[in-house]
Amino acid sequence: MELTIEKLIYGGDGLARLPADERGRGKAVFLPFVLENERVEVVLSEEKPGFARARAVNFPQTSEYRIQPGCPYFAACGGCHYQHSTYEHQLEIKASILKENLRRIAKLELPSDLTVHASPPWNYRNRTRMRVRTEPEFALGYFKHGSHQFLAVEECPISSPLINRAIKALLEAGQANNFSPRLREIQLFADAEDEHLLVEAYCLRDVKRDAAEQLAAALEAATPDTLGVTVFPEPTTGAASTPDPEALARTGAGELTYKTGGAIYRASAGSFFQSNRHLTDELVRIISERRSGRTALDLYAGVGLFSVVLSREFERIIAVESSLQSHADLTYNVPASVKTVRSTVEQYLRNTPGSQADFIVLDPPRAGLGERVAKTLAGLNVPNLTYVSCDPATLARDLVPLLAAGYHVEQAHLVDLFPQTFHIESVFCLAR
């Protein structure tokens, strides 16, 4: 059947509708790798009571923004979603999706312009995590689109040049030698100059320590410009999962030095650091510009990306981070005027009721703040609050109690940390 794409939605799919029937408007159909206003011949792949999924088999009418993808694995690989669109239009898609989520969930029409901060669209990632297959032959790759099936790749055009050189070197070494069959994932983290790498390897949890040590040494020898390799047990899911697994083995350094325009940071294996090597300074500038006062809270502080710069303009910073490794880096990176607290944000706010601050910056994970944290923050009566979000739906949900408490949006930014993908990073500056 032929359908017309109405719009793109968060997650990368396009939305179309089946023909209307006696019950009213036609059922929603979701399909990937399309653009709005395209006419598409589709085959239904899944049909549920409330929606259907489909795949495109022909395009009677294509968008003026459709281009040839820049990666040979696009559409097979599940990592990217928008390579078939010009980069300028990708930004328009993301802005539209962000505004729609705010309108639908938070009932918020942005009172001011949404400022868009573009990134170089290729080779921007400084951190890339890949699946590993050791049999029948060594390969690196990602999951196929819409599945957990392995897709072998030989390059990743959104990753930095150094990371791509490391991928090539690892493939050559893995095909010539036998890495441990317990190896499941490799993460490559490049410094700001794209000159040195920190490698993390993730193995099955039953791997022996001597085997992990041998693997670390083999990976260090195989990977060019490597400062060190740390081997971790593969993360588990569910209640038994631990956010800070103990390293099984290490060779060389366990951290690298990341130099931004405004500061220098230690980032260790296992710590979180922003993954777009071009927009880190821009993100920090948005957070810190024209901010000063007595006390600021940096919640979900990571390794101190914001705290280090904010400490120059505030008398006191309280930086809260739950991860053991990130908190260790945070403590190392910040000056003495910053008090670091290892705690979840919910626990910290519960244990310090009525905390007085002039400014709060929030950079939560994809799940957002959650109801308890959002409501607690709404009741603190802090004059300025900045929310850094990587998910527009959880952002919009968390804004509801903040807006109800009297906050309004002073500035709204879309900072495109993830070109070619559906992921949306935004910064909302709130005041009351």
C-alpha positions in Angstrom: 0.0 0.0 0.0 1.0 3.6 -0.4 1.2 6.0 2.5 2.2 9.6 3.1 4.6 10.4 5.9 3.1 13.0 8.2 6.1 13.7 10.4 9.1 12.2 12.2 8.8 11.2 15.8 11.4 10.7 18.6 13.1 7.4 18.1 13.8 7.9 14.4 10.6 6.6 12.8 8.2 8.4 10.5 4.5 8.5 11.2 1.9 7.7 8.6 -1.7 6.5 8.9 -3.7 3.7 7.4 -6.9 4.7 5.5 -9.7 5.8 7.8 -12.5 3.3 8.5 -15.9 3.3 10.1 -14.2 3.7 13.5 -12.6 7.0 12.5 -9.0 8.1 11.8 -6.7 5.5 10.5 -4.3 3.5 12.7 -0.8 5.0 13.1 2.0 3.3 11.2 5.6 3.7 12.1 8.5 3.1 9.7 12.2 4.0 9.7 14.4 5.9 7.2 11.7 8.1 5.7 11.2 11.9 5.7 8.0 14.0 6.1 5.7 14.4 3.1 7.3 11.5 1.3 4.9 9.1 -0.4 6.0 5.6 0.3 5.0 2.1 -0.8 5.2 -0.1 2.3 4.8 -3.6 3.5 3.3 -4.0 7.0 5.7 -5.9 9.3 3.7 -5.8 12.5 0.1 -4.9 13.4 -1.1 -4.2 16.9 -4.6 -3.0 18.1 -3.4 0.6 18.4 -0.6 0.9 15.8 1.3 -0.9 13.0 4.9 -1.0 11.9 6.0 -1.1 8.3 9.1 -1.0 6.0 9.4 1.0 2.8 9.9 -0.8 -0.4 9.5 2.0 -2.9 9.4 5.9 -2.9 6.9 7.3 -5.5 7.7 10.8 -4.1 10.9 11.6 -2.1 11.7 14.6 0.0 13.8 17.4 -1.3 16.0 16.9 1.7 16.8 13.2 1.0 20.5 12.5 0.2 22.8 9.6 -0.2 23.9 8.3 3.3 27.5 8.8 4.2 28.1 5.3 5.7 28.0 2.0 3.9 26.2 0.4 6.9 23.4 2.9 7.2 19.9 1.3 7.6 21.5 -2.1 8.4 23.2 -0.7 11.5 21.0 0.5 14.4 23.3 3.3 15.4 22.2 6.1 13.1 18.8 7.1 11.9 19.0 10.3 9.8 21.9 9.9 7.4 19.4 10.0 4.5 18.7 13.6 5.3 20.8 16.8 4.9 22.3 17.8 8.1 20.5 21.2 8.1 17.2 19.3 7.9 18.2 16.9 10.7 18.4 20.0 13.0 14.9 21.1 11.8 13.5 17.6 12.6 15.0 17.6 16.1 13.8 21.1 16.8 10.2 20.1 15.7 10.3 16.9 17.8 11.5 18.8 20.9 8.8 21.5 20.6 6.1 18.9 20.0 7.1 16.9 23.1 7.0 20.1 25.2 3.6 21.0 23.8 2.1 17.6 24.2 3.5 16.6 27.6 4.2 19.9 29.4 1.6 22.0 27.6 4.4 24.4 27.0 4.8 26.7 24.0 8.3 28.1 24.0 8.0 31.8 24.7 11.4 32.5 23.2 13.3 31.2 20.2 15.0 27.8 20.3 18.7 28.4 19.8 20.3 25.6 17.7 24.0 24.7 18.1 25.2 22.6 15.2 28.1 20.2 15.2 30.4 18.9 12.5 28.2 16.1 11.3 30.9 13.4 10.9 33.9 12.1 13.0 32.5 13.9 16.0 32.4 11.1 18.6 35.3 10.9 21.1 33.8 7.8 22.7 32.6 4.7 20.8 31.4 1.4 22.3 31.3 -1.7 20.0 30.2 -5.2 20.2 32.8 -8.0 19.8 32.4 -11.3 18.0 35.4 -13.7 18.5 34.0 -16.8 16.5 34.1 -18.0 13.8 36.4 -15.0 13.2 37.1 -11.8 15.1 34.8 -8.9 14.2 33.7 -5.6 15.7 30.3 -4.2 15.2 26.9 -3.0 16.4 23.4 -4.4 16.6 21.4 -4.5 13.5 18.6 -2.0 13.2 15.6 -3.1 15.3 17.3 -6.2 16.7 20.0 -7.7 18.9 21.7 -9.4 16.0 25.3 -8.6 15.4 26.4 -6.5 12.4 30.1 -6.5 11.6 31.6 -3.2 10.5 35.1 -2.0 9.5 34.6 1.7 10.1 32.3 4.2 11.9 32.1 7.5 10.1 30.6 9.4 13.1 33.6 8.4 15.3 36.9 10.3 15.4 39.7 9.6 13.0 41.8 8.1 15.8 39.0 5.8 16.9 38.6 4.6 13.3 42.3 3.9 13.1 42.0 1.9 16.3 39.1 -0.1 14.8 41.2 -1.0 11.8 44.1 -2.0 14.0 42.0 -4.1 16.3 40.4 -5.9 13.4 43.8 -6.7 12.0 45.1 -7.9 15.3 42.0 -9.9 16.2 42.0 -11.7 12.9 45.7 -12.6 13.2 45.6 -13.6 16.9 43.1 -15.1 19.3 41.6 -12.6 21.8 39.8 -14.2 24.7 36.4 -15.7 23.7 35.1 -14.1 26.9 35.5 -10.6 25.3 32.1 -9.1 24.5 32.5 -5.3 24.1 35.2 -2.7 23.6 34.9 1.0 24.3 37.4 3.5 22.8 37.7 7.0 24.4 39.9 9.6 22.6 41.2 12.7 24.2 40.4 16.2 23.0 43.3 16.4 20.6 42.4 13.0 19.1 45.9 11.8 19.9 45.5 9.2 22.7 43.1 6.5 23.6 41.8 5.0 26.7 40.4 1.5 26.1 37.7 -0.3 28.2 37.1 -4.0 27.5 34.0 -5.8 28.9 34.1 -9.6 29.4 31.7 -12.4 30.5 31.6 -12.3 34.3 33.2 -15.8 34.6 36.5 -14.7 33.1 39.5 -15.5 35.2 41.8 -12.7 36.4 44.9 -14.1 34.6 42.9 -14.3 31.4 41.7 -10.7 31.9 45.3 -9.6 32.4 46.4 -11.4 29.2 43.6 -9.7 27.3 44.5 -6.2 28.6 48.1 -6.7 27.5 47.0 -8.0 24.1 44.6 -5.1 23.5 47.2 -2.5 24.5 49.7 -4.0 22.1 47.1 -4.1 19.3 45.7 -0.6 19.7 47.8 2.4 18.5 48.3 5.5 20.7 46.8 3.8 23.7 47.4 5.1 27.2 46.0 2.0 28.9 43.4 -0.8 28.9 41.0 -1.6 31.7 39.0 -4.9 31.7 35.6 -4.9 33.4 33.0 -7.6 33.8 30.1 -7.2 31.4 27.3 -5.2 33.0 24.3 -7.2 34.2 20.7 -6.2 34.0 18.1 -6.0 36.8 18.5 -5.7 40.5 21.9 -7.3 40.6 23.4 -4.7 38.3 26.2 -2.6 39.8 26.9 0.9 38.4 30.6 0.7 39.4 32.0 -2.8 38.5 35.5 -3.6 39.9 38.2 -3.7 37.3 39.4 -7.2 36.6 42.7 -6.1 35.1 44.5 -3.0 33.9 47.6 -2.3 31.9 49.0 1.2 31.4 47.1 4.2 32.6 43.6 4.0 33.9 42.7 7.6 33.0 43.3 10.2 30.4 43.6 14.0 30.5 40.9 15.8 28.6 41.6 19.5 27.8 38.8 21.7 26.9 39.0 25.4 26.1 38.1 26.3 29.7 39.6 23.6 31.9 41.5 20.3 32.1 39.9 17.2 33.4 40.9 13.7 34.5 38.5 11.2 33.0 39.0 7.6 34.2 37.9 4.3 32.7 34.4 3.8 33.9 33.6 7.5 34.3 31.1 9.5 32.2 32.3 12.2 29.9 30.5 14.0 27.0 31.0 12.2 23.7 30.9 15.1 21.2 34.5 16.4 20.9 33.4 19.6 19.1 30.6 20.9 21.3 31.9 20.4 24.9 33.0 24.0 25.3 29.8 25.3 23.8 27.8 23.2 26.3 29.8 24.5 29.2 29.5 28.1 28.0 25.7 27.9 27.8 25.6 26.5 31.4 28.1 29.0 33.0 27.6 32.2 31.0 26.5 35.1 33.2 26.1 32.9 36.3 27.5 34.0 39.6 26.6 34.2 43.2 27.3 32.6 46.6 26.2 29.0 46.2 25.5 26.7 43.3 24.4 23.0 43.2 25.8 20.8 40.4 23.5 17.7 40.5 24.5 14.7 38.5 28.0 16.3 38.4 29.9 13.5 36.6 33.7 14.3 36.6 33.0 18.0 37.2 32.6 19.4 33.7 30.4 22.2 34.9 31.6 22.5 38.5 35.2 23.4 37.5 34.1 26.4 35.5 31.2 27.5 37.8 33.6 27.5 40.8 35.3 30.6 39.3 32.2 32.7 39.7 30.5 31.2 42.8 31.9 31.3 46.4 30.8 27.7 47.0 29.8 24.8 44.8 28.2 21.5 46.0 28.6 18.8 43.4 26.6 15.6 43.8 27.5 12.4 41.9 26.6 8.8 42.7 29.1 6.9 40.6 32.2 5.8 42.6 34.6 6.3 39.7 33.1 9.6 38.4 33.0 10.9 42.0 36.7 10.1 42.3 37.5 12.1 39.2 35.2 14.9 40.3 37.1 15.2 43.6 40.4 15.3 41.7 39.3 17.9 39.1 37.6 20.5 41.3 39.2 23.2 43.4 39.0 23.3 47.2 36.0 25.6 47.1 33.9 22.8 45.7 32.3 20.3 48.1 31.8 16.9 46.5 29.1 14.6 47.7 28.8 10.9 46.7 25.1 10.3 46.7 22.1 9.9 44.5 20.4 13.3 43.9 17.2 12.0 45.5 19.1 11.0 48.7 21.0 14.2 48.8 17.9 16.4 48.5 16.1 14.2 51.1 19.0 14.6 53.6 19.5 18.3 53.1 16.0 19.8 53.1 15.7 23.5 52.4 19.1 23.7 50.7 19.9 27.3 49.9 21.4 28.0 46.5 21.4 30.8 43.9 21.7 28.4 41.0 21.2 24.7 40.2 22.4 22.8 37.2 20.9 19.4 36.4 22.4 16.9 34.0 20.4 13.7 34.7 20.6 10.4 32.7 18.1 9.6 30.0 15.5 8.6 32.6 15.4 12.2 33.8 14.8 13.5 37.3 11.8 11.5 38.3 8.7 12.7 40.2 10.3 13.0 43.6 13.4 14.9 42.6 11.4 17.2 40.3 8.9 18.1 43.0 11.6 18.6 45.6 13.5 21.0 43.3 10.2 22.8 42.6 9.9 23.5 46.4 13.4 24.8 47.0 12.7 28.4 45.7 16.0 28.6 43.9 15.9 31.6 41.5 17.7 30.0 38.6 17.8 26.4 37.4 19.3 25.0 34.3 18.3 21.5 33.0 20.5 19.6 30.6 18.5 16.9 28.9 19.2 14.0 26.6 15.5 12.9 26.2 12.7 15.3 25.3 10.0 13.2 26.8 11.5 13.0 30.3 12.5 16.6 30.1 8.9 17.6 29.3 7.6 15.4 32.1 10.0 16.9 34.6 9.2 20.5 33.6 5.5 20.1 34.6 6.1 20.5 38.4 8.7 23.2 37.9 6.5 25.3 35.7 3.6 24.8 38.1 5.9 26.1 40.9 6.4 29.4 39.0 9.4 28.8 36.8 9.5 30.1 33.3 11.8 29.4 30.4 14.3 32.1 29.9 16.4 30.3 27.3 16.1 27.1 25.3 18.9 25.5 23.4 19.2 22.5 21.2 22.9 21.4 21.3 23.3 18.7 18.7 25.8 16.4 20.3 24.6 13.4 18.2 24.4 14.2 14.5 22.9 11.4 12.2 21.0 10.0 15.2 17.6 10.7 16.7 19.1 11.7 20.1 18.3 15.2 21.2 20.4 17.1 23.7 18.8 20.3 25.0 19.5 22.9 27.7 16.6 24.8 29.3 17.4 27.8 31.5 14.6 28.4 34.0 14.0 31.4 36.3 11.3 32.4 38.8 
